[in-house]
Amino acid sequence: MTELLLHPGAVMLIAALLIPMAPAALRAILLVGAPAIALALVWQLPDTLATAPSFLGMTLEPIRADALSRLFGTVFALMGIAGGLYALRQTNRTELSAAYAYMAFAFGVIFAGDLITVLIFWELMALGSATVIFASGTEAARRAGLRYLAVHLFGGVLLMAGVAGEVASSGQVTFASMLPDSVPRALILAGFLINTGAPPFSSWVPDSYPEASTTGMVFLSAFTTKTAVYVLARGFPGAEILIVLGLIMIFYGIFYGLAESQPRRMLGYSIVNQVGFMLVGIGIGTELAVSGAVAHAFAHIIYKALLIMAVGSVLSATGRQTFSELGGIGRQMPFTALCCIIGGLAISAFPFTSGFVAKALVSEAAYQEGLDWLWLLLALGTAGVFLDVGIKLQYFVFFGPDRGLRPAEAPLHERGAMGFFALLCIGIGLMPGTFYALLPVTPEYSPYTTDHVLLQFELLFFAGLAFFVWLRFAGWPLGRNLTLDVDWLWRRPLRDGPLRTLEGLAGARERIADQLLLTKDRIIVWAQRVDGPVRAIAGSHPTGRMVFFTIAILAAILIQELFFT
Amino acid sequence: MTPPSETRRFEPTRIQLIVTGVVLAALIIADFSVTHGHTGLAGQPGIHALIGLGAGFASIVVAKLVKALLKRPDTYYD
């Protein structure tokens, strides 16, 4: 059991406990050092525990390390290092501590070999991440955090019901590949899907993440949705429903992202869009497709964190967070702009970036399976992403007319974190062989063929042309607004509905009470009328009349005694 | 303070137009002259330009529709 101390999550949890009480210098060391140690441990961890612990008669497997979990562990640790460096000056200890605990639990999920361990860390992750949102301290964050928690605890309940059903029906707790062919397994899938931002619960991503602080959103963007991708890749490869859901997410993310007025919320939609590509890969289910999905997850964590850091640095430097208030600050923040553009190119699968070598695998898998329609939709989605994060975000933040903003360039540690991830985006793009070798199954695929590079440029440049032609002739209105989503249901009718129902019930109770009182009064009046002091039964009568009745009764008794006995 | 609301436009310079035209034309010419590794839909010359342009305009149009139907003030839920 001492091997548990070698668990990368254990190091992160120790850091989370020490961060609140550590002085500033030690805190800085913890922020970057703990994930660096975790990175080493990801590769040192034994494949499984020598003696398996048991719980309620079930044999658990709290550590299962293989190529897939080590791949996710590696990128999680890299994310921790860059995120910690970016957050070096963050003084909110609650947020940092919660973020490190959240990372520890994410490690817990990806190294879990059984469903019970997955479930426990899954629920803990929801609490950790919600605390990161709450820690930003604003009223909007408090409310968004509660909505976030409600959605995720609902997902947790589905997962718990599914795991309980699965264990009861099969007697197995091992977390292995399955298909959603029974009610418990469908529930497990649904629980996992809620964390990916799949419809109808996509809105939690753009709703809650942007309410966290600039540093908090960096941590949040990486772990919840990607542990969900991990468990789907492990548990449900080839589940065809994932293709449909993934496609919806791809286009939902693009359309809502293009309609969005705030860069940070737009990046939230973009997370949903990117996870959609991964779900499609897992849904196709071939070795190449699943490898593509996890490669995409690896690359995405890096470039999405890079984009969120850059936009966060812009927010910190300018205090402005809508497109209509930004623009033209590329000259003042050249390093941030460069990093953001590299992130934007990577997410758009631009050749020589990580996105290009990772995203190509899923498209290629669709092509190899003869799914031309799916290949076409993925290509359309790729072009849409370029328009969205590749151009719109960059153009309206860093280019366009000068608004007189004169922000200072991001601080050194933020530039360091961004530079690190920007280099990784390009490094992975230039060395696909090394990157592919990390994957559970190394794909027999070379992304750099003349026609592939050429056609990718063609796809992206013509999509870009559409944007600028539109901008030239139709213009792009910028305002400050939100776009209604499915969450309208529980933020309006389902929130207000019960309130109104309760109010209605309270009113009804009063009306019923009034009615009862009124009825009581009416009964009294009626009884008095029938039986009051002046009426026949209860009224007073002269003594003579009473004597007459008494004699009549006595006479009747006498007659009965004399003649009828 | 109400943030400014405006329609952002783009006025390309002559140089930008020429460079864009040359690059796009070169890509199309190259597309029709290289051997394609893929067959079927993915191997059609020029299909990537069409997909890019189509996806570009379609995404913008749908996003405008989404905005027209579902746009609400920032304070809608407050």
Interface residues (C-beta under 8 A of the other chain):
Chain A: F251 I254 F255 Y256 G257 L258 A259 S261 T322 S324 E325 G327 Y367 D372 W375 L376 A379 L380 G381 A383 G384 L387 D388 F396 G400 P401 T449 T450 D451 H452 L454 L455 Q456 F457 E458 L459 L460 F461 F462 A463 G464 L465 A466 F467 F468 W470 L471 R472 G475 W476 P477 L478 G479 R480 N481 L482 T483 L484 D485 R491 R492
Chain B: T2 P3 P4 S5 E6 T7 R8 R9 F10 E11 P12 T20 V23 L24 L27 I28 A30 D31 V34 T35 H36 G37 H38 G40 L41 A42 H48 A49 L50 I51 G52 L53 G54 A55 G56 F57 A58 S59 I60 V62 A63 K64 V66 K67 L70 K71 R72 P73 D74 Y76 Y77
